[in-house]
Amino acid sequence: MTTILVTGGTGTLGRLVVERLRAGGHEVRVLSRRSRPYAVDLREGGSALDAALAGADTVVHCATTQRGGDERSAANLIAAARRAGVSNLVYISIVGVDRVPLGYYRSKLAVEKLVAESGLGWTVLRATQFHDLVAQVLRTLARLPVVVLPAHARDQPVEVAEVADRLAALAEGAPAGRVPDLGGPEVRTFESLARAYLDATGRRRAVVNVPLAGKTYRAFRAGGHLAPGHAVGKGTFEEYLAGRFGGGEGGRRG
């Protein structure tokens, strides 16, 4: 039996990874800021982090925040993993972190570099955006009478459970370096995703596409965040919506 530590193990992705690894017979430790007995703020590190890693064979690093601090967290985790003799550090990243000049993406790319230069055995998987994130963005946009979208924008959302399946399999294997990207089954216009969301939630909204400016928009428009050559995901956005919503927003099941 392998002992595996999952950071961010109570989050959208992490909790699914934990479920799959435990189902596979592994001893799994869940690390998050509030989850005992391994309640640790990775930005601070310290003896609690060393205790969480003691005897661990593998780490799956899912913890992240868009408020900053991912690089410091990764540095603390890597230092503690070296002290503990961890054999495989598995990191989940995002497709396009090396092509889209978004601050959060730059931070993810910097963490990838820290992992690769850590001296540990390591594995990095990049995935496209989760269905959940796309739905969250569209829900915010749909609060107004008119849904304003960035013109010519596309996306390739993937089912988070499929990413969890892949991460769990990587955690059970040997260090593999940078593995093939995991993209959703379809590259879609953002307008088509928005209309699918509106239909599923029973909302009537006008949809307007507005061209934007800036390097980040140009990178997204050019498809820097897409992986059409790795469209290996199976679950579509419509299937996700059908599973999450029933009879509009008021009938949401999950």
C-alpha positions in Angstrom: 0.0 0.0 0.0 1.3 3.4 -1.0 1.0 6.5 1.2 -0.1 9.5 -0.9 -0.5 13.1 0.2 -3.0 15.2 -1.7 -2.7 19.0 -1.3 -6.0 20.8 -1.8 -7.6 17.5 -1.1 -11.0 19.1 -0.2 -11.3 21.1 -3.4 -13.2 20.5 -6.6 -10.5 18.3 -8.1 -8.6 17.2 -5.0 -11.5 15.5 -3.3 -12.2 13.4 -6.4 -8.5 12.4 -6.6 -8.7 11.4 -2.9 -11.8 9.2 -3.6 -10.1 7.4 -6.4 -6.8 6.8 -4.6 -8.6 5.5 -1.5 -10.7 3.2 -3.7 -7.5 1.9 -5.1 -6.4 0.8 -1.6 -3.9 3.5 -0.9 -3.4 5.4 2.4 -4.3 8.9 1.5 -3.6 12.0 3.5 -5.7 15.1 2.8 -3.8 18.4 3.3 -5.6 21.7 3.3 -5.7 24.8 5.5 -8.6 23.5 7.6 -8.7 19.7 7.2 -7.4 17.9 10.2 -5.2 16.1 11.1 -3.2 17.7 8.2 -4.3 21.3 8.5 -1.4 23.2 6.9 -1.1 26.6 5.1 1.4 25.7 2.4 2.5 29.4 2.2 3.8 29.1 5.8 5.2 25.5 5.7 6.8 24.5 9.0 6.8 21.4 11.2 3.1 20.6 10.5 4.0 20.2 6.8 6.9 18.0 7.6 4.6 15.8 9.8 2.1 15.5 7.0 4.8 14.3 4.6 6.6 11.9 6.9 6.5 8.5 5.3 4.7 9.6 2.2 5.7 8.0 -1.1 3.9 10.4 -3.5 2.4 13.9 -3.4 -0.4 15.1 -5.7 -0.3 18.9 -5.6 -3.8 20.3 -6.4 -3.8 23.2 -4.0 -3.9 26.6 -5.7 -5.2 30.1 -5.3 -5.7 33.0 -7.7 -4.9 35.4 -4.8 -1.1 34.8 -5.1 1.3 32.7 -3.2 1.4 29.5 -5.3 5.1 29.8 -5.9 5.9 30.2 -2.2 3.6 27.3 -1.4 5.3 25.1 -4.0 8.8 26.0 -2.7 7.8 25.0 0.8 6.2 21.8 -0.4 9.2 20.8 -2.5 11.6 21.5 0.4 9.6 19.4 2.7 9.1 16.6 0.1 12.9 16.4 -0.3 13.4 16.1 3.4 10.8 13.3 3.5 12.3 11.4 0.5 9.1 11.6 -1.6 9.6 9.6 -4.8 7.0 11.3 -7.1 5.6 14.8 -7.0 2.5 15.0 -9.3 1.4 18.5 -10.3 -1.8 19.6 -12.1 -1.3 22.6 -14.4 -3.2 24.3 -17.2 -3.0 24.1 -20.9 -1.5 27.4 -22.2 0.4 28.5 -19.2 3.4 29.0 -21.5 1.4 30.8 -24.2 -1.2 33.0 -22.4 0.3 36.1 -20.5 -2.2 35.9 -17.7 -0.8 36.5 -14.2 -2.3 33.3 -12.8 -1.0 31.3 -15.8 2.5 32.7 -15.3 2.4 31.6 -11.7 1.4 28.0 -12.7 4.2 28.0 -15.2 6.7 29.1 -12.5 5.5 26.3 -10.3 6.0 23.8 -13.1 9.6 25.0 -13.4 10.1 24.6 -9.6 8.8 21.1 -9.8 11.0 20.1 -12.7 14.1 21.6 -11.0 13.3 20.2 -7.6 15.6 17.2 -7.8 12.6 14.9 -7.0 10.9 12.5 -9.3 8.1 14.5 -10.9 5.0 14.4 -13.1 3.2 17.4 -14.6 -0.3 17.2 -16.3 -1.8 20.2 -18.0 -5.6 20.2 -18.5 -8.0 22.6 -20.2 -10.6 24.5 -18.1 -13.1 22.4 -16.1 -16.8 22.5 -17.0 -17.4 23.9 -13.5 -15.3 26.9 -14.1 -16.9 27.7 -17.5 -20.4 27.4 -15.9 -19.3 29.7 -13.0 -18.1 32.4 -15.4 -21.3 32.1 -17.5 -23.5 32.3 -14.4 -21.8 35.6 -13.4 -22.2 37.0 -17.0 -25.8 35.9 -17.1 -26.8 38.1 -14.1 -27.1 41.0 -16.5 -29.9 41.4 -19.1 -27.4 41.0 -21.9 -24.6 38.4 -21.8 -21.5 40.2 -23.1 -18.8 37.8 -24.4 -15.3 38.3 -25.8 -15.6 38.1 -29.6 -14.0 35.1 -31.4 -13.3 33.4 -28.0 -13.3 29.6 -27.8 -12.8 27.0 -25.1 -12.4 23.3 -24.7 -13.9 22.4 -21.3 -13.2 19.0 -19.7 -15.0 17.0 -17.1 -13.2 17.3 -13.7 -13.8 13.7 -12.9 -11.8 12.7 -16.0 -8.9 14.8 -14.8 -9.1 13.2 -11.4 -9.0 9.8 -13.0 -5.8 10.7 -14.9 -4.1 12.3 -11.9 -4.9 9.2 -9.7 -3.4 6.9 -12.4 -0.3 9.1 -12.6 0.1 9.1 -8.8 0.0 5.3 -8.8 2.8 5.1 -11.4 6.4 6.1 -11.7 7.6 9.7 -12.3 6.8 10.6 -15.9 7.9 14.2 -16.4 5.6 16.3 -18.6 2.8 14.0 -19.8 0.4 14.6 -22.7 -2.2 17.3 -22.1 -5.7 16.4 -21.3 -8.3 18.4 -23.2 -12.1 18.3 -23.4 -13.8 16.5 -26.3 -14.8 19.7 -28.2 -13.3 23.1 -29.1 -16.4 25.3 -28.8 -17.1 29.0 -29.4 -17.8 30.7 -26.1 -21.1 31.9 -27.6 -22.2 28.2 -28.1 -21.3 27.4 -24.5 -23.2 30.5 -23.3 -26.3 29.5 -25.2 -26.1 26.0 -23.9 -25.9 27.3 -20.4 -28.8 29.7 -20.8 -30.9 26.8 -22.3 -30.0 24.5 -19.4 -30.9 27.1 -16.7 -34.0 28.4 -18.4 -32.8 31.9 -18.8 -33.6 34.3 -21.6 -30.8 36.6 -22.4 -29.5 38.5 -25.4 -25.9 37.4 -26.3 -23.5 40.1 -27.6 -19.9 39.4 -28.8 -17.5 42.3 -28.2 -13.9 42.4 -29.4 -11.3 43.2 -26.7 -7.8 44.4 -26.7 -4.5 43.4 -25.1 -2.0 40.6 -25.2 -4.0 38.2 -23.0 -7.1 38.5 -25.2 -5.0 38.0 -28.4 -3.5 34.8 -26.9 -6.9 33.4 -26.0 -8.3 34.4 -29.4 -5.3 32.6 -31.0 -6.2 29.4 -29.0 -3.2 29.4 -26.7 -5.3 27.7 -24.0 -6.6 25.0 -26.3 -5.3 21.4 -26.9 -7.2 20.2 -30.0 -4.6 17.5 -30.6 -5.3 16.1 -27.2 -9.2 16.2 -27.2 -9.3 12.9 -25.2 -12.0 13.9 -22.7 -15.4 12.2 -23.2 -17.9 14.3 -21.2 -19.4 17.2 -23.1 -20.6 20.5 -21.7 -24.2 19.6 -22.4 -23.8 16.4 -20.5 -22.3 18.3 -17.6 -25.2 20.8 -17.7 -27.8 18.0 -17.8 -26.2 16.4 -14.7 -26.0 19.7 -12.8 -29.3 21.4 -13.7 -32.9 20.3 -13.9 -35.7 22.6 -14.9 -33.6 25.7 -14.8 -31.5 27.2 -12.0 -34.1 26.5 -9.4 -33.9 22.8 -10.1 -30.2 22.5 -9.7 -29.2 19.1 -8.3 -25.6 19.6 -7.6 
